Amino acid sequence: MGEIGYRIRSEQVCFACAFWREKAERADQFVRIGGDCYHVAEESKPSLGSYGFGGREFVIEMNDGRRVLTHNLWHNGRIPSHFRDRLPDNARFARKG
């Protein structure tokens, strides 16, 4: 059973809460822009033979000034309002594909 399944059973929470709790606990691994959550995957590893957003190029500027160039960006969804204090925006799109 995966992490989310374990949470649903042990913490008795719904799928959505388990999903967003997991993201909040690993917030440093996710890009948040405009209330949406994204994952920058490895460039050389397509997921199930596909790249996020069809391999389009994105340039992301992190709040700390770092710039990330990716062709493998995955959208995790809109962050629910009750999780936004734990997952505040940490970046902006400098260029979208």
C-alpha positions as a Markdown table, in Angstrom:
| # | Residue | x | y | z |
|---|---|---|---|---|
| 1 | Met | 0.0 | 0.0 | 0.0 |
| 2 | Gly | 1.4 | 3.4 | -0.9 |
| 3 | Glu | 1.9 | 6.4 | 1.3 |
| 4 | Ile | -1.5 | 7.9 | 0.5 |
| 5 | Gly | -3.4 | 4.6 | 1.1 |
| 6 | Tyr | -1.6 | 4.2 | 4.4 |
| 7 | Arg | -2.7 | 7.8 | 5.4 |
| 8 | Ile | -6.3 | 7.2 | 4.5 |
| 9 | Arg | -6.5 | 4.1 | 6.7 |
| 10 | Ser | -4.3 | 5.1 | 9.6 |
| 11 | Glu | -5.3 | 8.8 | 9.9 |
| 12 | Gln | -8.9 | 8.2 | 8.7 |
| 13 | Val | -8.8 | 11.0 | 6.2 |
| 14 | Cys | -10.1 | 11.3 | 2.6 |
| 15 | Phe | -7.9 | 10.8 | -0.4 |
| 16 | Ala | -7.6 | 14.6 | -1.1 |
| 17 | Cys | -6.5 | 15.4 | 2.5 |
| 18 | Ala | -4.0 | 12.5 | 2.4 |
| 19 | Phe | -2.7 | 13.7 | -1.0 |
| 20 | Trp | -2.2 | 17.4 | 0.1 |
| 21 | Arg | -0.8 | 16.4 | 3.5 |
| 22 | Glu | 1.9 | 14.4 | 1.7 |
| 23 | Lys | 2.7 | 17.4 | -0.5 |
| 24 | Ala | 2.8 | 19.8 | 2.5 |
| 25 | Glu | 5.3 | 17.5 | 4.3 |
| 26 | Arg | 7.5 | 17.5 | 1.3 |
| 27 | Ala | 6.9 | 21.1 | 0.3 |
| 28 | Asp | 10.5 | 21.8 | -0.7 |
| 29 | Gln | 10.1 | 19.2 | -3.5 |
| 30 | Phe | 7.2 | 21.1 | -5.2 |
| 31 | Val | 6.8 | 24.3 | -7.1 |
| 32 | Arg | 3.8 | 26.4 | -6.2 |
| 33 | Ile | 2.6 | 29.1 | -8.5 |
| 34 | Gly | -0.6 | 31.0 | -8.3 |
| 35 | Gly | -2.2 | 28.5 | -5.9 |
| 36 | Asp | -1.3 | 25.5 | -8.1 |
| 37 | Cys | 1.2 | 22.8 | -7.3 |
| 38 | Tyr | 3.7 | 21.4 | -9.8 |
| 39 | His | 6.4 | 18.7 | -9.8 |
| 40 | Val | 9.6 | 19.2 | -11.9 |
| 41 | Ala | 10.5 | 15.7 | -13.0 |
| 42 | Glu | 13.8 | 14.5 | -14.3 |
| 43 | Glu | 14.5 | 15.6 | -17.9 |
| 44 | Ser | 15.7 | 12.1 | -18.9 |
| 45 | Lys | 12.9 | 10.1 | -17.4 |
| 46 | Pro | 9.5 | 10.4 | -19.0 |
| 47 | Ser | 6.6 | 9.0 | -16.9 |
| 48 | Leu | 4.9 | 6.1 | -18.7 |
| 49 | Gly | 6.6 | 7.2 | -21.9 |
| 50 | Ser | 5.4 | 10.8 | -21.7 |
| 51 | Tyr | 6.8 | 14.1 | -20.5 |
| 52 | Gly | 4.7 | 16.6 | -18.5 |
| 53 | Phe | 2.8 | 19.1 | -20.6 |
| 54 | Gly | 3.9 | 17.2 | -23.7 |
| 55 | Gly | 7.6 | 18.2 | -23.2 |
| 56 | Arg | 7.0 | 22.0 | -23.6 |
| 57 | Glu | 9.7 | 24.2 | -22.2 |
| 58 | Phe | 9.1 | 26.1 | -19.0 |
| 59 | Val | 11.4 | 28.5 | -17.2 |
| 60 | Ile | 10.5 | 28.9 | -13.5 |
| 61 | Glu | 12.0 | 31.5 | -11.2 |
| 62 | Met | 12.0 | 30.4 | -7.6 |
| 63 | Asn | 11.5 | 33.0 | -4.8 |
| 64 | Asp | 15.1 | 32.6 | -3.8 |
| 65 | Gly | 16.3 | 33.7 | -7.3 |
| 66 | Arg | 17.1 | 30.3 | -8.7 |
| 67 | Arg | 15.9 | 29.6 | -12.3 |
| 68 | Val | 14.7 | 26.2 | -13.3 |
| 69 | Leu | 14.5 | 25.1 | -17.0 |
| 70 | Thr | 12.4 | 22.0 | -17.6 |
| 71 | His | 10.7 | 20.1 | -20.3 |
| 72 | Asn | 9.1 | 17.7 | -17.9 |
| 73 | Leu | 6.7 | 19.7 | -15.6 |
| 74 | Trp | 3.7 | 17.9 | -14.1 |
| 75 | His | 0.6 | 19.7 | -12.6 |
| 76 | Asn | -0.5 | 18.2 | -9.3 |
| 77 | Gly | -3.6 | 20.4 | -9.1 |
| 78 | Arg | -5.1 | 23.4 | -7.5 |
| 79 | Ile | -4.1 | 23.6 | -3.8 |
| 80 | Pro | -7.2 | 23.6 | -1.6 |
| 81 | Ser | -7.7 | 26.9 | 0.3 |
| 82 | His | -7.3 | 25.1 | 3.7 |
| 83 | Phe | -3.8 | 23.9 | 2.6 |
| 84 | Arg | -2.5 | 27.2 | 1.1 |
| 85 | Asp | -1.0 | 28.4 | 4.4 |
| 86 | Arg | 1.2 | 25.2 | 4.4 |
| 87 | Leu | 1.9 | 25.4 | 0.6 |
| 88 | Pro | 2.3 | 29.1 | -0.2 |
| 89 | Asp | 3.6 | 30.2 | -3.6 |
| 90 | Asn | 7.3 | 29.8 | -3.9 |
| 91 | Ala | 7.9 | 30.6 | -7.6 |
| 92 | Arg | 6.6 | 32.3 | -10.7 |
| 93 | Phe | 6.7 | 31.4 | -14.4 |
| 94 | Ala | 9.4 | 33.3 | -16.2 |
| 95 | Arg | 8.4 | 31.7 | -19.4 |
| 96 | Lys | 5.7 | 29.1 | -20.2 |
| 97 | Gly | 5.8 | 26.7 | -23.1 |
